[in-house]
Each structure stands twice: as structure tokens, then as C-alpha cells.
Amino acid sequence: TALLEKFLSGTGATIKNVTPLGKKRLAYPIEKQTEGFYLLGALVGLMKAGDLEKQARLTSGVLRYLLTVKD
């Protein structure tokens, strides 16, 4: 969760819960990596989705992310 906390720094979001899904094989290599550790997290806070996406791109260690917004 340290990476997730680093990912959220400065966004105003707080972690509601985190479910580790474990280490899984990637469908295709990303930056020469063939496996990745998957996390499913629920966040709470007033923030823009664009801010979270920008932070994901800037955080080292995040190969890919999927962000969905629940109203």
C-alpha cells in the first residue's frame, strides 16, 4: 500500500479499502516486465479523474492502471 499512498499523494483522495489480487502474468510484456502485482482499491474524496491519471503516469512502479468513477 506504500505505492498506493505515494500514488495518491497530493490528490486529496483517501483510501477506503484495498484488495490485493496478487501477482499475475501480463498478457504482453510492458517495459520488459512479464508479471505484475494487481490491486483493487476504493478511493474517497473530491478530486478530478484527470489528476489521478496524471499522478499514475508520473509514479514509478505503476505499469498500467484502470480508473473508473462511481457516482
MDTraj code that builds the backbone (N, CA, C; nanometers):
import mdtraj as md
import numpy as np

residues = "THR ALA LEU LEU GLU LYS PHE LEU SER GLY THR GLY ALA THR ILE LYS ASN VAL THR PRO LEU GLY LYS LYS ARG LEU ALA TYR PRO ILE GLU LYS GLN THR GLU GLY PHE TYR LEU LEU GLY ALA LEU VAL GLY LEU MET LYS ALA GLY ASP LEU GLU LYS GLN ALA ARG LEU THR SER GLY VAL LEU ARG TYR LEU LEU THR VAL LYS ASP".split()
xyz = np.array([
    [0.0806, -0.1204, 0.0000],
    [0.0000, 0.0000, 0.0000],
    [0.0846, 0.1263, 0.0000],
    [0.2147, 0.1109, 0.0215],
    [0.3020, 0.2283, 0.0199],
    [0.3029, 0.2915, -0.1189],
    [0.3033, 0.2079, -0.2226],
    [0.2991, 0.2609, -0.3590],
    [0.1671, 0.3323, -0.3845],
    [0.0584, 0.2769, -0.3322],
    [-0.0732, 0.3397, -0.3481],
    [-0.0780, 0.4733, -0.2751],
    [-0.0194, 0.4807, -0.1573],
    [-0.0149, 0.6071, -0.0842],
    [0.0702, 0.7097, -0.1578],
    [0.1812, 0.6650, -0.2169],
    [0.2654, 0.7544, -0.2974],
    [0.1871, 0.8027, -0.4193],
    [0.1127, 0.7099, -0.4792],
    [0.0303, 0.7413, -0.5956],
    [-0.0734, 0.8487, -0.5621],
    [-0.1292, 0.8443, -0.4428],
    [-0.2360, 0.9366, -0.4048],
    [-0.1871, 1.0667, -0.3433],
    [-0.0578, 1.0795, -0.3193],
    [-0.0077, 1.1994, -0.2538],
    [-0.0382, 1.3237, -0.3371],
    [-0.0961, 1.4213, -0.2718],
    [-0.1267, 1.5466, -0.3382],
    [-0.2561, 1.5497, -0.4173],
    [-0.3337, 1.4399, -0.4164],
    [-0.4581, 1.4377, -0.4924],
    [-0.5798, 1.4709, -0.4068],
    [-0.5667, 1.4623, -0.2745],
    [-0.6805, 1.4875, -0.1870],
    [-0.7673, 1.3655, -0.1660],
    [-0.7296, 1.2519, -0.2231],
    [-0.8067, 1.1289, -0.2085],
    [-0.7582, 1.0512, -0.0870],
    [-0.8497, 0.9759, -0.0275],
    [-0.8135, 0.8861, 0.0817],
    [-0.8525, 0.7442, 0.0423],
    [-0.7820, 0.6483, 0.0985],
    [-0.8060, 0.5078, 0.0663],
    [-0.9194, 0.4554, 0.1532],
    [-1.0245, 0.4055, 0.0895],
    [-1.1350, 0.3453, 0.1635],
    [-1.1031, 0.1996, 0.1942],
    [-1.0616, 0.1233, 0.0934],
    [-1.0143, -0.0135, 0.1143],
    [-0.9280, -0.0559, -0.0032],
    [-0.8428, -0.1541, 0.0219],
    [-0.7530, -0.2072, -0.0803],
    [-0.7610, -0.3591, -0.0742],
    [-0.7800, -0.4207, -0.1899],
    [-0.7819, -0.5659, -0.2004],
    [-0.6674, -0.6088, -0.2907],
    [-0.5659, -0.6747, -0.2350],
    [-0.4587, -0.7247, -0.3211],
    [-0.5077, -0.8460, -0.3997],
    [-0.4923, -0.8424, -0.5313],
    [-0.5355, -0.9520, -0.6170],
    [-0.4209, -1.0461, -0.6511],
    [-0.3012, -1.0105, -0.6097],
    [-0.1862, -1.0983, -0.6269],
    [-0.1054, -1.0697, -0.7520],
    [-0.0022, -1.1498, -0.7664],
    [0.0885, -1.1379, -0.8795],
    [0.0331, -1.2209, -0.9942],
    [0.0243, -1.1600, -1.1115],
    [-0.0316, -1.2278, -1.2281],
    [0.0556, -1.2023, -1.3497],
    [0.0487, -1.2942, -1.4417],
    [0.1207, -1.2815, -1.5679],
    [0.0486, -1.1793, -1.6558],
    [0.1254, -1.0905, -1.7165],
    [0.0685, -0.9902, -1.8060],
    [0.0376, -1.0528, -1.9419],
    [-0.0589, -0.9997, -2.0114],
    [-0.0963, -1.0511, -2.1433],
    [0.0167, -1.0280, -2.2441],
    [0.0944, -0.9236, -2.2235],
    [0.2084, -0.8926, -2.3097],
    [0.3113, -0.8173, -2.2254],
    [0.4385, -0.8264, -2.2599],
    [0.5418, -0.7574, -2.1808],
    [0.5244, -0.6054, -2.1854],
    [0.5420, -0.5426, -2.0706],
    [0.5393, -0.3974, -2.0593],
    [0.6707, -0.3568, -1.9949],
    [0.7503, -0.2781, -2.0658],
    [0.8813, -0.2356, -2.0174],
    [0.9633, -0.3562, -1.9693],
    [0.9609, -0.4630, -2.0483],
    [1.0340, -0.5877, -2.0242],
    [0.9848, -0.6637, -1.9008],
    [0.8705, -0.6259, -1.8467],
    [0.8104, -0.6965, -1.7327],
    [0.7068, -0.7937, -1.7854],
    [0.7059, -0.9171, -1.7333],
    [0.6082, -1.0167, -1.7769],
    [0.5050, -1.0469, -1.6691],
    [0.5283, -0.9977, -1.5471],
    [0.4338, -1.0169, -1.4374],
    [0.4078, -0.8834, -1.3692],
    [0.2906, -0.8736, -1.3089],
    [0.2562, -0.7528, -1.2364],
    [0.1749, -0.7865, -1.1139],
    [0.1781, -0.6991, -1.0145],
    [0.1005, -0.7172, -0.8932],
    [-0.0235, -0.6300, -0.9040],
    [-0.1387, -0.6919, -0.8918],
    [-0.2655, -0.6230, -0.9113],
    [-0.3267, -0.5832, -0.7768],
    [-0.3797, -0.4610, -0.7705],
    [-0.4509, -0.4105, -0.6536],
    [-0.5856, -0.3561, -0.6988],
    [-0.6860, -0.3782, -0.6174],
    [-0.8170, -0.3189, -0.6395],
    [-0.8429, -0.2275, -0.5215],
    [-0.8574, -0.0999, -0.5482],
    [-0.8744, -0.0038, -0.4397],
    [-0.9957, 0.0837, -0.4594],
    [-1.0559, 0.1196, -0.3480],
    [-1.1668, 0.2149, -0.3487],
    [-1.1173, 0.3427, -0.2819],
    [-1.1381, 0.4538, -0.3504],
    [-1.0902, 0.5829, -0.3016],
    [-1.2082, 0.6735, -0.2728],
    [-1.1901, 0.7616, -0.1772],
    [-1.2935, 0.8575, -0.1403],
    [-1.2315, 0.9961, -0.1423],
    [-1.3051, 1.0917, -0.1935],
    [-1.2566, 1.2290, -0.1913],
    [-1.3047, 1.3062, -0.3118],
    [-1.2923, 1.4346, -0.3013],
    [-1.3277, 1.5225, -0.4111],
    [-1.2022, 1.5510, -0.4912],
    [-1.1877, 1.4793, -0.6009],
    [-1.0720, 1.5001, -0.6868],
    [-1.1144, 1.4792, -0.8303],
    [-1.0339, 1.5251, -0.9203],
    [-1.0624, 1.5089, -1.0623],
    [-0.9970, 1.3807, -1.1114],
    [-1.0652, 1.3100, -1.1989],
    [-1.0103, 1.1872, -1.2553],
    [-0.8811, 1.2165, -1.3302],
    [-0.8732, 1.3304, -1.3947],
    [-0.7527, 1.3688, -1.4672],
    [-0.6322, 1.3837, -1.3752],
    [-0.6552, 1.4323, -1.2529],
    [-0.5452, 1.4455, -1.1570],
    [-0.4913, 1.3089, -1.1173],
    [-0.5819, 1.2121, -1.0969],
    [-0.5385, 1.0769, -1.0612],
    [-0.4636, 1.0111, -1.1766],
    [-0.5109, 1.0307, -1.2973],
    [-0.4434, 0.9729, -1.4137],
    [-0.3052, 1.0337, -1.4330],
    [-0.2935, 1.1626, -1.4120],
    [-0.1632, 1.2283, -1.4236],
    [-0.0672, 1.1732, -1.3193],
    [-0.1161, 1.1552, -1.1974],
    [-0.0323, 1.1012, -1.0904],
    [0.0104, 0.9579, -1.1222],
    [-0.0776, 0.8794, -1.1839],
    [-0.0442, 0.7412, -1.2206],
    [0.0675, 0.7386, -1.3238],
    [0.0624, 0.8293, -1.4194],
    [0.1672, 0.8351, -1.5214],
    [0.3016, 0.8751, -1.4621],
    [0.2997, 0.9582, -1.3596],
    [0.4235, 1.0094, -1.3007],
    [0.4828, 0.9175, -1.1938],
    [0.4041, 0.8244, -1.1410],
    [0.4504, 0.7369, -1.0341],
    [0.5283, 0.6198, -1.0918],
    [0.6548, 0.6082, -1.0515],
    [0.7339, 0.4942, -1.0973],
    [0.6812, 0.3683, -1.0297],
    [0.6819, 0.2596, -1.1011],
    [0.6300, 0.1342, -1.0474],
    [0.4896, 0.1033, -1.0933],
    [0.4193, 0.2018, -1.1459],
    [0.2853, 0.1791, -1.1997],
    [0.3002, 0.1554, -1.3491],
    [0.2795, 0.0298, -1.3927],
    [0.2926, -0.0022, -1.5351],
    [0.1660, 0.0348, -1.6107],
    [0.0522, -0.0041, -1.5565],
    [-0.0783, 0.0260, -1.6158],
    [-0.1780, 0.0510, -1.5040],
    [-0.2838, 0.1200, -1.5354],
    [-0.3887, 0.1445, -1.4368],
    [-0.5224, 0.1519, -1.5100],
    [-0.6263, 0.1292, -1.4362],
    [-0.7618, 0.1443, -1.4872],
    [-0.8396, 0.2206, -1.3813],
    [-0.8936, 0.3325, -1.4200],
    [-0.9675, 0.4164, -1.3277],
    [-1.1129, 0.4216, -1.3720],
    [-1.2026, 0.3873, -1.2817],
    [-1.3448, 0.4022, -1.3084],
    [-1.4026, 0.4918, -1.2003],
    [-1.4951, 0.5764, -1.2378],
    [-1.5554, 0.6711, -1.1453],
    [-1.6964, 0.6244, -1.1143],
    [-1.7253, 0.6140, -0.9864],
    [-1.8578, 0.5718, -0.9397],
    [-1.9256, 0.6922, -0.8765],
    [-2.0413, 0.7286, -0.9281],
    [-2.1137, 0.8454, -0.8733],
    [-2.1867, 0.8103, -0.7474],
])
top = md.Topology()
chain = top.add_chain()
for i, resn in enumerate(residues, 1):
    res = top.add_residue(resn, chain, resSeq=i)
    for name in ("N", "CA", "C"):
        top.add_atom(name, md.element.get_by_symbol(name[0]), res)
traj = md.Trajectory(xyz[None], top)
